[in-house]
Amino acid sequence: MSRALIHLFVTLLFFISVPSVHASSAEDELSGFNRAELVDQSGEDTHGVDNGSHAPPGWTVIPFVALLLMIATGPLFYEHFWHKNYPKVAMALAAIVVLYYLFVLHNSHSPIHALAEYVQFIALLASLYIASGGIMIDIDKKATPMANVVLLFIGAVVSNLIGTTGASMLLIRPFIRLNKTRIKAYHIIFFIFMVSNVGGSLTPIGDPPLFLGFLKGVPFFWTLTHNFMPWIFALIILLVVFYQFDKRNKSNPGLSDEEMNYSNKVSLTGARNFIWLAVVICSVFLDPNVLDWVPAIHYHGQKFSFIREIIMLGVAFLSFKFAKKEAIQGNEFSFEPIREVAFIFVGIFGTMMPALELVGGFAASPEGSKLISHNTLYWGTGILSGFLDNAPTYINFLTAALAAEGGTILKIADVVDFAEGGRFPGSVLDLKAISVAAVFFGAFTYIGNGPNFMVKSIAEQIGIKMPSFFGYIIRFSIPFLLPLLLIVWLVFFAFL
């Protein structure tokens, strides 16, 4: 068993073992993300009798851990069964947790909230995946380490304009085609590190956690101002390490650059699909919690968006229907990667509710609040972002950090003060730690961030042999990403 998985177990057990997790010990305080979301903007508790306020018992994290283990071991030890049955496995494990919440805890809020988050998640990923599938960028030149470095850096910059998912889906196929004679697994892994995760640290559009922070009140350009130095520092280190790998790379057997007749041109097919991508990015801002005029589904004082998701799913349909056939065929486009992500993340969103609730409840409790500092926020947010979805993890720790200072995430004024260091001493560094960790650690596993699994699936569809879940962690995350995360902490947080 890998050290990373052991670390996850220890972390979860630490939070679970705290007596009663204090999820219901302070009825008048916010005690975690799910509890916080049950309070409306006026500060009144709006949950009904059916929702209750009881923390889930510790054993309810077992389905989540079981799903992680099956994602990790399935492709290695029972590949045929896993590829045939992973949708049933994911749905069944999610159903166990959801039914327990509904009929034992009498908590309908958490499953409904998880469902809403999942719909938002998959609508965004599906629309970006399908729209970008109709854009074929062909770089017909010899791959060199420096050419790859330039493309990865461009991808990291673009991630802040169209999101890590959009940039990943747009550039992974051109990156693979550029390296067609010498493609290796490390090309894909470093692409995930830089384009699918670290790159999107500078704007709220870049990565879902930062966008949630923006919706809660973090100023739009806050991330650019405060995250730029960790961003450029981490990228330079990753690019240097990648360059050292790539300059030793040789052509794959049976392929040689000398046999290729390169035109040294870059061609673009399906440029009109950029319009569809722009529609998706613009629709992201149609949030009824920010814009009162946007229609919403009202549930116990909360507003759930649906217009945005309808637009995104409409883009997914129309962008494929009217895409250029040459681009679709040239990209070897398939729906299998998004299908795999859709089912796997049904399981993840369904089973991770207890883990998030237990962690959030403890972090916002009196005992947990005493432990909160920019250092614990960096490692706490980071470790859980690597194994849970990094967006709700970000919100959990931001909620806890605000609660520790006497603020609330439900008041935009409090979030703005927290981001700008108004009446909350040290809060700017706390928010920086949460933001950097949520984005950077999202690259630690295939499931830390949505694009990771999609990039892996696309690479495997093309025929690239990718490392397993454990292989990814042991061969790449621990020896390369973990030291970088430690250095980032030492340089930007440890001694402040």
C-alpha positions as CSV (number, residue, x, y, z in Angstrom):
1,M,0.0,0.0,0.0
2,S,1.4,3.4,-1.0
3,R,2.4,5.9,1.6
4,A,0.0,8.4,0.0
5,L,-3.0,6.1,0.7
6,I,-1.8,5.5,4.2
7,H,-1.6,9.2,4.7
8,L,-5.2,9.6,3.5
9,F,-6.4,6.9,6.0
10,V,-4.5,8.6,8.8
11,T,-5.9,12.0,7.9
12,L,-9.5,10.7,7.7
13,L,-9.2,8.7,10.9
14,F,-7.8,11.7,12.7
15,F,-10.9,13.8,11.9
16,I,-13.3,10.9,12.5
17,S,-11.8,10.0,15.9
18,V,-12.5,13.4,17.4
19,P,-15.4,12.8,19.8
20,S,-18.7,13.5,18.0
21,V,-16.8,15.7,15.5
22,H,-18.7,18.6,17.0
23,A,-21.0,18.8,14.0
24,S,-23.9,19.5,16.2
25,S,-22.2,20.8,19.4
26,A,-22.7,24.4,18.6
27,E,-26.2,24.9,17.3
28,D,-25.8,28.7,17.0
29,E,-22.5,28.5,15.1
30,L,-21.6,27.4,11.6
31,S,-19.9,24.0,11.9
32,G,-18.8,23.1,8.5
33,F,-19.8,23.5,4.9
34,N,-23.0,21.5,4.9
35,R,-24.3,23.1,8.0
36,A,-23.3,26.5,6.7
37,E,-25.2,25.9,3.5
38,L,-28.4,25.3,5.6
39,V,-28.4,28.9,6.8
40,D,-29.8,31.6,4.6
41,Q,-28.4,35.1,4.0
42,S,-30.4,36.5,7.0
43,G,-28.6,34.1,9.3
44,E,-31.7,32.1,10.0
45,D,-31.6,28.3,10.0
46,T,-33.8,27.2,7.2
47,H,-33.4,23.4,7.3
48,G,-36.5,21.3,8.0
49,V,-37.0,18.5,10.3
50,D,-36.1,16.0,7.6
51,N,-32.6,17.4,7.3
52,G,-31.4,17.1,10.9
53,S,-28.0,18.3,12.1
54,H,-26.4,15.0,13.0
55,A,-22.9,14.2,11.8
56,P,-22.6,10.9,9.9
57,P,-20.8,8.1,11.8
58,G,-17.2,7.4,10.9
59,W,-18.0,4.1,9.1
60,T,-19.8,6.0,6.4
61,V,-16.4,6.9,4.8
62,I,-15.9,3.2,3.9
63,P,-17.8,3.4,0.6
64,F,-15.6,6.3,-0.4
65,V,-12.4,4.5,0.5
66,A,-13.6,1.4,-1.2
67,L,-14.3,3.3,-4.4
68,L,-10.8,4.8,-4.3
69,L,-9.3,1.3,-3.8
70,M,-11.3,-0.1,-6.7
71,I,-10.3,2.8,-9.0
72,A,-6.7,2.1,-8.0
73,T,-6.7,-1.7,-8.2
74,G,-9.4,-2.4,-10.9
75,P,-7.3,-1.7,-14.0
76,L,-4.4,-3.7,-12.5
77,F,-5.9,-6.8,-11.1
78,Y,-9.4,-7.3,-12.5
79,E,-9.4,-5.1,-15.6
80,H,-12.1,-6.9,-17.6
81,F,-14.6,-6.8,-14.7
82,W,-13.7,-3.2,-13.8
83,H,-14.1,-1.8,-17.4
84,K,-17.4,-3.6,-17.8
85,N,-18.9,-2.9,-14.4
86,Y,-17.4,0.4,-13.1
87,P,-20.6,2.3,-13.7
88,K,-22.6,-0.2,-11.6
89,V,-19.9,-0.2,-8.8
90,A,-19.8,3.6,-8.6
91,M,-23.6,4.0,-8.7
92,A,-24.1,1.2,-6.0
93,L,-21.5,2.7,-3.6
94,A,-23.0,6.2,-4.0
95,A,-26.5,4.7,-3.5
96,I,-25.4,3.2,-0.1
97,V,-24.4,6.6,1.2
98,V,-27.3,8.5,-0.2
99,L,-29.9,6.1,1.1
100,Y,-28.3,6.2,4.5
101,Y,-28.5,10.0,4.5
102,L,-32.1,10.0,3.4
103,F,-33.6,7.2,5.5
104,V,-31.3,7.0,8.6
105,L,-30.0,10.5,9.1
106,H,-33.2,12.0,7.6
107,N,-30.9,14.4,5.8
108,S,-32.1,15.2,2.3
109,H,-30.1,18.5,2.0
110,S,-26.7,16.9,1.7
111,P,-27.6,14.5,-1.2
112,I,-29.5,17.3,-3.0
113,H,-26.6,19.6,-2.6
114,A,-24.2,16.9,-3.9
115,L,-26.5,16.2,-6.8
116,A,-26.6,19.9,-7.7
117,E,-22.8,20.2,-7.5
118,Y,-22.4,17.0,-9.7
119,V,-24.8,18.4,-12.4
120,Q,-22.8,21.7,-12.4
121,F,-19.5,19.7,-12.6
122,I,-20.5,17.3,-15.4
123,A,-22.3,20.0,-17.4
124,L,-19.1,22.1,-17.5
125,L,-16.8,19.2,-18.2
126,A,-19.0,17.7,-20.9
127,S,-19.5,21.0,-22.7
128,L,-15.8,21.8,-22.7
129,Y,-14.8,18.3,-23.7
130,I,-17.2,18.0,-26.6
131,A,-16.8,21.6,-27.9
132,S,-13.0,21.3,-27.8
133,G,-13.3,17.9,-29.6
134,G,-14.4,19.8,-32.7
135,I,-11.2,21.9,-32.8
136,M,-8.2,20.2,-34.3
137,I,-4.8,21.9,-33.8
138,D,-2.1,20.2,-35.8
139,I,1.5,21.1,-35.1
140,D,3.5,19.5,-38.0
141,K,7.0,19.9,-36.8
142,K,9.7,18.0,-35.1
143,A,9.1,17.7,-31.4
144,T,12.0,19.0,-29.3
145,P,12.2,19.5,-25.5
146,M,12.1,23.2,-25.9
147,A,9.0,23.1,-28.2
148,N,7.3,21.0,-25.5
149,V,8.3,23.4,-22.8
150,V,6.8,26.3,-24.8
151,L,3.6,24.4,-25.4
152,L,3.2,23.5,-21.8
153,F,3.8,27.0,-20.6
154,I,1.3,28.3,-23.2
155,G,-1.2,25.8,-21.9
156,A,-0.6,26.9,-18.3
157,V,-1.4,30.5,-19.3
158,V,-4.4,29.5,-21.4
159,S,-5.8,27.6,-18.4
160,N,-6.5,30.9,-16.7
161,L,-8.5,32.1,-19.7
162,I,-10.7,29.1,-20.5
163,G,-10.1,27.0,-17.4
164,T,-8.0,24.0,-16.7
165,T,-10.6,21.7,-18.3
166,G,-10.9,23.8,-21.4
167,A,-7.2,24.1,-21.9
168,S,-6.6,20.4,-21.2
169,M,-9.2,19.3,-23.7
170,L,-8.0,21.8,-26.3
171,L,-4.3,21.1,-26.1
172,I,-3.8,17.4,-25.0
173,R,-4.4,16.0,-28.5
174,P,-2.0,18.6,-30.3
175,F,0.5,17.8,-27.5
176,I,0.3,14.1,-28.2
177,R,0.4,14.6,-32.0
178,L,3.5,16.8,-31.7
179,N,5.2,14.0,-29.8
180,K,3.8,11.2,-31.9
181,T,7.2,9.6,-32.6
182,R,8.4,9.8,-28.9
183,I,5.3,9.9,-26.7
184,K,5.7,8.5,-23.2
185,A,3.6,8.5,-20.1
186,Y,5.6,11.2,-18.4
187,H,4.5,13.6,-21.2
188,I,0.9,13.1,-20.1
189,I,1.7,13.3,-16.4
190,F,3.6,16.6,-16.6
191,F,0.7,17.9,-18.8
192,I,-1.7,17.1,-16.0
193,F,0.6,18.8,-13.5
194,M,1.0,22.0,-15.4
195,V,-2.0,22.5,-17.7
196,S,-4.7,20.6,-15.9
197,N,-3.8,21.9,-12.4
198,V,-1.0,24.3,-11.4
199,G,-1.6,26.5,-14.5
200,G,-5.0,27.6,-13.5
201,S,-4.0,29.4,-10.4
202,L,-4.3,33.0,-11.5
203,T,-8.0,33.7,-12.2
204,P,-11.3,32.4,-10.8
205,I,-12.0,31.0,-14.3
206,G,-8.8,28.9,-14.0
207,D,-10.0,26.2,-11.6
208,P,-13.3,25.4,-9.9
209,P,-12.2,26.1,-6.3
210,L,-11.1,29.6,-7.2
211,F,-14.4,30.3,-9.0
212,L,-16.3,29.2,-5.9
213,G,-14.3,31.6,-3.9
214,F,-15.1,34.4,-6.4
215,L,-18.8,33.6,-6.1
216,K,-18.5,33.8,-2.3
217,G,-16.9,37.3,-2.5
218,V,-13.1,36.9,-3.2
219,P,-12.3,39.8,-5.6
220,F,-11.7,38.7,-9.2
221,F,-8.1,39.8,-9.5
222,W,-7.1,38.7,-6.0
223,T,-5.8,35.4,-7.3
224,L,-3.6,37.1,-9.9
225,T,-2.1,39.4,-7.3
226,H,-1.4,36.8,-4.6
227,N,-0.9,33.6,-6.5
228,F,1.4,34.8,-9.2
229,M,4.7,34.2,-7.5
230,P,3.9,30.6,-6.3
231,W,2.5,30.0,-9.9
232,I,5.5,31.1,-11.8
233,F,7.9,29.5,-9.2
234,A,6.2,26.1,-9.4
235,L,5.9,26.2,-13.2
236,I,9.6,27.0,-13.7
237,I,10.6,24.1,-11.5
238,L,8.2,21.7,-13.3
239,L,9.3,22.9,-16.7
240,V,13.0,22.4,-15.8
241,V,12.4,18.9,-14.5
242,F,10.3,18.1,-17.6
243,Y,13.1,19.4,-19.8
244,Q,15.6,17.2,-18.2
245,F,13.4,14.2,-18.8
246,D,12.6,15.1,-22.3
247,K,16.1,15.8,-23.6
248,R,16.9,12.2,-22.8
249,N,13.9,10.9,-24.7
250,K,14.4,8.8,-27.8
251,S,12.0,7.9,-30.6
252,N,9.6,5.0,-30.0
253,P,10.5,1.7,-31.7
254,G,9.6,1.8,-35.4
255,L,9.2,5.5,-35.5
256,S,11.8,8.1,-36.4
257,D,11.7,11.9,-36.9
258,E,14.1,11.5,-39.8
259,E,11.4,9.6,-41.8
260,M,8.9,12.3,-41.2
261,N,8.4,15.0,-43.8
262,Y,7.6,18.0,-41.6
263,S,6.1,21.1,-43.0
264,N,6.8,23.1,-39.8
265,K,3.3,24.6,-40.0
266,V,0.5,24.9,-37.4
267,S,-3.0,24.3,-38.8
268,L,-6.4,24.8,-37.2
269,T,-9.6,23.0,-38.2
270,G,-12.9,23.8,-36.6
271,A,-12.1,27.3,-35.4
272,R,-15.8,28.1,-35.1
273,N,-16.0,25.8,-32.1
274,F,-14.1,28.5,-30.2
275,I,-17.4,30.4,-30.2
276,W,-19.0,27.5,-28.4
277,L,-16.2,27.5,-25.9
278,A,-16.7,31.2,-25.3
279,V,-20.4,30.6,-24.7
280,V,-19.6,28.0,-22.1
281,I,-17.1,30.3,-20.3
282,C,-19.5,33.2,-20.3
283,S,-22.4,31.0,-19.0
284,V,-20.3,30.1,-16.0
285,F,-21.0,33.6,-14.6
286,L,-24.8,33.1,-14.7
287,D,-25.0,32.2,-11.1
288,P,-28.3,33.0,-9.3
289,N,-26.5,33.5,-6.0
290,V,-24.6,36.4,-7.5
291,L,-27.1,37.7,-10.1
292,D,-30.6,38.0,-8.7
293,W,-32.2,38.1,-12.1
294,V,-31.0,34.7,-13.1
295,P,-33.8,32.1,-12.7
296,A,-33.1,29.5,-10.0
297,I,-34.5,26.5,-8.2
298,H,-35.2,27.5,-4.6
299,Y,-34.7,24.9,-1.9
300,H,-34.7,25.6,1.8
301,G,-33.4,29.1,1.3
302,Q,-30.8,28.2,-1.3
303,K,-30.7,28.9,-5.0
304,F,-29.6,26.2,-7.4
305,S,-28.8,27.2,-11.0
306,F,-30.2,25.5,-14.0
307,I,-30.1,28.0,-16.8
308,R,-26.3,27.8,-16.9
309,E,-26.4,24.0,-17.0
310,I,-29.0,24.0,-19.8
311,I,-26.8,26.4,-21.8
312,M,-23.8,24.2,-21.3
313,L,-25.5,20.9,-22.2
314,G,-27.0,22.7,-25.2
315,V,-23.5,23.7,-26.3
316,A,-22.4,20.1,-25.9
317,F,-25.2,18.9,-28.3
318,L,-24.9,21.7,-30.8
319,S,-21.1,21.9,-30.9
320,F,-20.9,18.2,-31.8
321,K,-23.8,18.3,-34.2
322,F,-22.3,21.2,-36.2
323,A,-18.6,20.3,-35.8
324,K,-16.4,19.8,-38.8
325,K,-16.1,16.1,-39.5
326,E,-12.4,16.5,-40.3
327,A,-11.8,17.8,-36.9
328,I,-13.8,15.1,-35.1
329,Q,-12.1,12.4,-37.2
330,G,-8.6,13.9,-36.9
331,N,-9.0,14.1,-33.1
332,E,-10.2,10.5,-33.0
333,F,-13.0,11.9,-30.9
334,S,-14.9,9.4,-28.6
335,F,-17.5,9.8,-25.9
336,E,-15.8,7.1,-23.8
337,P,-13.6,9.5,-21.7
338,I,-16.5,11.7,-20.7
339,R,-18.7,8.7,-20.0
340,E,-16.0,7.2,-17.7
341,V,-15.6,10.6,-15.9
342,A,-19.4,10.9,-15.5
343,F,-19.9,7.5,-13.8
344,I,-16.7,7.6,-11.7
345,F,-17.6,11.0,-10.3
346,V,-21.2,10.0,-9.6
347,G,-19.6,7.6,-7.1
348,I,-17.1,10.2,-5.8
349,F,-19.7,12.9,-5.3
350,G,-22.1,10.5,-3.7
351,T,-19.6,8.8,-1.3
352,M,-17.5,11.7,-0.3
353,M,-20.3,13.5,1.5
354,P,-19.5,12.0,4.9
355,A,-15.7,12.7,4.6
356,L,-16.3,16.3,3.7
357,E,-18.9,16.8,6.5
358,L,-16.7,15.2,9.1
359,V,-13.6,17.2,8.1
360,G,-15.6,20.4,7.8
361,G,-17.4,19.9,11.1
362,F,-14.1,19.3,13.0
363,A,-12.3,22.2,11.3
364,A,-15.0,24.7,12.4
365,S,-15.3,23.3,15.9
366,P,-13.6,25.0,18.9
367,E,-10.9,22.3,19.0
368,G,-10.4,22.5,15.2
369,S,-10.3,26.2,15.2
370,K,-7.3,26.2,17.6
371,L,-5.3,24.2,15.0
372,I,-6.0,26.6,12.1
373,S,-3.1,28.5,10.7
374,H,-1.9,29.2,7.2
375,N,0.4,26.1,7.6
376,T,-2.3,23.7,8.6
377,L,-4.7,25.2,6.0
378,Y,-2.1,24.6,3.3
379,W,-1.5,20.9,4.2
380,G,-5.1,20.2,5.2
381,T,-6.6,21.7,2.1
382,G,-3.9,20.2,0.0
383,I,-4.0,16.6,1.2
384,L,-7.8,16.4,1.0
385,S,-7.8,18.1,-2.4
386,G,-5.6,15.4,-3.8
387,F,-8.1,12.7,-2.8
388,L,-11.5,14.5,-2.7
389,D,-12.8,17.0,-5.2
390,N,-10.8,20.1,-4.6
391,A,-13.8,22.5,-5.0
392,P,-15.8,21.5,-2.0
393,T,-12.6,21.0,0.0
394,Y,-11.6,24.6,-0.7
395,I,-15.0,25.8,0.5
396,N,-14.8,23.6,3.6
397,F,-11.5,25.1,4.7
398,L,-12.4,28.7,3.8
399,T,-15.6,28.3,5.9
400,A,-13.6,26.9,8.8
401,A,-10.9,29.7,8.5
402,L,-13.6,32.3,8.5
403,A,-15.5,30.7,11.4
404,A,-12.2,30.6,13.4
405,E,-12.0,34.4,13.1
406,G,-15.6,35.0,13.9
407,G,-16.7,35.5,10.3
408,T,-19.1,33.7,8.0
409,I,-18.8,32.6,4.4
410,L,-22.5,33.6,4.0
411,K,-21.7,37.3,4.2
412,I,-19.8,38.7,1.1
413,A,-18.5,41.5,3.3
414,D,-16.8,39.0,5.6
415,V,-15.2,37.2,2.7
416,V,-14.0,40.4,1.1
417,D,-12.5,41.5,4.5
418,F,-10.9,38.1,4.8
419,A,-9.4,38.3,1.3
420,E,-8.1,41.9,1.9
421,G,-7.0,41.5,5.5
422,G,-9.4,44.0,6.8
423,R,-10.5,43.0,10.3
424,F,-9.1,39.4,10.2
425,P,-5.4,39.4,11.1
426,G,-3.4,37.0,8.9
427,S,-6.3,36.2,6.8
428,V,-4.7,37.1,3.4
429,L,-2.0,34.4,4.0
430,D,-4.7,31.9,5.1
431,L,-6.6,32.4,1.9
432,K,-3.5,32.3,-0.1
433,A,-2.6,28.9,1.5
434,I,-6.1,27.5,0.8
435,S,-6.1,28.8,-2.8
436,V,-2.6,27.5,-3.7
437,A,-3.1,24.2,-2.0
438,A,-6.5,23.4,-3.5
439,V,-5.2,24.0,-7.1
440,F,-1.6,22.6,-6.8
441,F,-2.5,19.4,-4.8
442,G,-5.4,18.7,-7.3
443,A,-2.6,17.1,-9.4
444,F,-1.7,14.6,-6.8
445,T,-4.0,11.8,-8.0
446,Y,-6.1,11.1,-11.1
447,I,-9.3,12.1,-9.1
448,G,-8.0,15.3,-7.5
449,N,-9.3,17.4,-10.3
450,G,-11.8,16.6,-13.1
451,P,-9.5,17.2,-16.1
452,N,-6.9,14.7,-14.7
453,F,-9.1,11.7,-15.4
454,M,-10.2,13.0,-18.7
455,V,-6.6,13.5,-19.9
456,K,-5.7,10.0,-18.8
457,S,-8.7,8.5,-20.6
458,I,-7.9,10.4,-23.8
459,A,-4.3,9.2,-23.7
460,E,-5.4,5.6,-23.1
461,Q,-8.0,5.8,-26.0
462,I,-5.1,6.9,-28.3
463,G,-3.1,3.9,-27.1
464,I,-0.6,5.4,-24.6
465,K,0.0,3.1,-21.6
466,M,-0.7,5.2,-18.5
467,P,0.4,4.4,-15.0
468,S,-2.3,3.0,-12.6
469,F,-3.8,5.0,-9.8
470,F,-1.0,3.9,-7.4
471,G,1.6,4.0,-10.2
472,Y,0.8,7.7,-10.8
473,I,1.2,8.5,-7.1
474,I,4.4,6.4,-6.5
475,R,6.2,7.1,-9.8
476,F,5.4,10.7,-10.3
477,S,3.4,12.5,-7.5
478,I,5.6,11.4,-4.6
479,P,9.1,11.8,-6.2
480,F,8.3,15.0,-8.3
481,L,5.1,16.7,-7.2
482,L,5.4,16.3,-3.4
483,P,8.9,17.8,-3.2
484,L,7.7,20.8,-5.2
485,L,4.7,21.2,-2.9
486,L,7.1,21.1,0.1
487,I,9.4,23.7,-1.5
488,V,6.4,26.0,-2.3
489,W,5.3,25.7,1.4
490,L,8.9,26.4,2.7
491,V,9.3,29.4,0.4
492,F,5.9,31.1,0.6
493,F,4.3,29.9,3.9
494,A,6.4,28.1,6.4
495,F,8.3,31.0,8.0
496,L,5.7,33.7,7.6
